[in-house]
Amino acid sequence: MAVLLDIQDLHFQYPGASQHVLSGVNVTIEEGEFVALAGRNGSGKSTLARILNGQLHSSSGSILLGGEALTPTNKQAQRRRIGYVFQNPDHQFIGATVWDDLAFGLENHSVHRETMIQRMNYYVRLLRLEDLLHKAPHQLSGGQKQRVGLAGILVLKPDIIILDEATSMLDPKGRHEVMLALKEISNQGITILMITHDMEEVLEADRFIVMHQGSIVADNVPHAVFDDGPLLETTGLKRPFVVELQQELSKAGITFEQDCHSEKELIDHLCKYNFQV
Ligand SMILES: Nc1ncnc2c1ncn2[C@@H]1O[C@H](COP(=O)(O)OP(=O)(O)OP(=O)(O)O)[C@@H](O)[C@H]1O
């Protein structure tokens, strides 16, 4: 697969701060990858996301998106190519109804009406928004708002979607809805960078990057990162319940051909055993 995002030796320091918040970030993300990014509070995740979407500018280093440099001078174009989903779903609504909201960005970019309707219908179906189209933002649950927010970004056809703790204000049902939507989007080949503190969500991603004190200290498949005890200790991360339980069951002789990514997968696996009580 082709490299989509190529970040090299990125440094950043907030004005007046004595230290760098990002101190040499190097990472490449390929087209279609679903990447989770985590780390302690203050490790620099949101700063990195804000640099990527053009809100902040790095002190040094380079960022290439599809081979093209992202610079302060192409800020507008940059924002169009990177879709950013906010933590608070109320911060991204503009339209009076869901349908108007989806149309707003496309009208703003002068997309032809026929193309506009086609795209809107496609993402409405993908994110299962059919019943919400005529509702006003205040009539939606948090999970529904985030799904509408995602659709509003997807219709603009960004190269990558960045979510900065986009599920942290949602209840379990809302989180579940958004994670299902992200899986659907990822299955369509859309590249996703998801910042999260939720280790169960990390298991849904193909790849897990961990930041610590402004640098990347781990980059692997989620289960491999969760196998690294000292790393988890240093970075304050906790193994998700599913990984913890799978490890304990393995020690007790219950074998797994592959790693489980959700409680459902784990339960399905256990159901194959005939336990003697
Ligand atoms: N506008 C700002 N001015 C000065 N320092 C800032 C500013 N925003 C963030 N910082 C500092 O930069 C560091 C990194 O912050 P950042 O928000 O990128 O971390 P994070 O990993 O996203 O944390 P969290 O998990 O809490 O969201 C922190 O020490 C923070 O206090």
The ligand as a MOL file (V3000), in Angstrom:
LIG
                    3D

  0  0  0     0  0            999 V3000
M  V30 BEGIN CTAB
M  V30 COUNTS 31 33 0 0 0
M  V30 BEGIN ATOM
M  V30 1 N -2.1370 26.2120 24.1400 0
M  V30 2 C -1.1530 25.7040 24.9020 0
M  V30 3 N -0.1810 26.4840 25.4200 0
M  V30 4 C 0.8230 25.9900 26.1560 0
M  V30 5 N 0.9450 24.6680 26.4580 0
M  V30 6 C 0.0110 23.8390 25.9750 0
M  V30 7 C -1.0940 24.3110 25.1860 0
M  V30 8 N -1.8460 23.2340 24.8560 0
M  V30 9 C -1.2550 22.1590 25.4060 0
M  V30 10 N -0.1360 22.5240 26.0740 0
M  V30 11 C 0.7710 21.6270 26.7960 0
M  V30 12 O 1.3470 20.7440 25.8510 0
M  V30 13 C 1.4950 19.4460 26.4030 0
M  V30 14 C 0.8440 18.4330 25.4670 0
M  V30 15 O -0.5440 18.6970 25.3960 0
M  V30 16 P -1.5090 17.8510 24.4680 0
M  V30 17 O -2.8630 18.4400 24.6300 0
M  V30 18 O -0.9320 17.7560 23.1160 0
M  V30 19 O -1.4120 16.4200 25.1690 0
M  V30 20 P -2.3310 15.1500 25.0120 0
M  V30 21 O -1.4180 13.9990 24.9020 0
M  V30 22 O -3.3170 15.3620 23.9190 0
M  V30 23 O -3.0760 15.1240 26.4200 0
M  V30 24 P -4.5550 14.6370 26.8230 0
M  V30 25 O -4.5140 13.1560 26.8070 0
M  V30 26 O -4.7040 15.1900 28.2010 0
M  V30 27 O -5.5260 15.2440 25.8440 0
M  V30 28 C 0.8960 19.4970 27.8030 0
M  V30 29 O 1.9260 19.6440 28.7420 0
M  V30 30 C 0.0300 20.7310 27.7720 0
M  V30 31 O -0.0450 21.3310 29.0340 0
M  V30 END ATOM
M  V30 BEGIN BOND
M  V30 1 1 1 2
M  V30 2 1 2 3
M  V30 3 2 2 7
M  V30 4 2 3 4
M  V30 5 1 4 5
M  V30 6 2 5 6
M  V30 7 1 6 7
M  V30 8 1 6 10
M  V30 9 1 7 8
M  V30 10 2 8 9
M  V30 11 1 9 10
M  V30 12 1 10 11
M  V30 13 1 11 12
M  V30 14 1 11 30
M  V30 15 1 12 13
M  V30 16 1 13 14
M  V30 17 1 13 28
M  V30 18 1 14 15
M  V30 19 1 15 16
M  V30 20 2 16 17
M  V30 21 1 16 18
M  V30 22 1 16 19
M  V30 23 1 19 20
M  V30 24 2 20 21
M  V30 25 1 20 22
M  V30 26 1 20 23
M  V30 27 1 23 24
M  V30 28 2 24 25
M  V30 29 1 24 26
M  V30 30 1 24 27
M  V30 31 1 28 29
M  V30 32 1 28 30
M  V30 33 1 30 31
M  V30 END BOND
M  V30 END CTAB
M  END
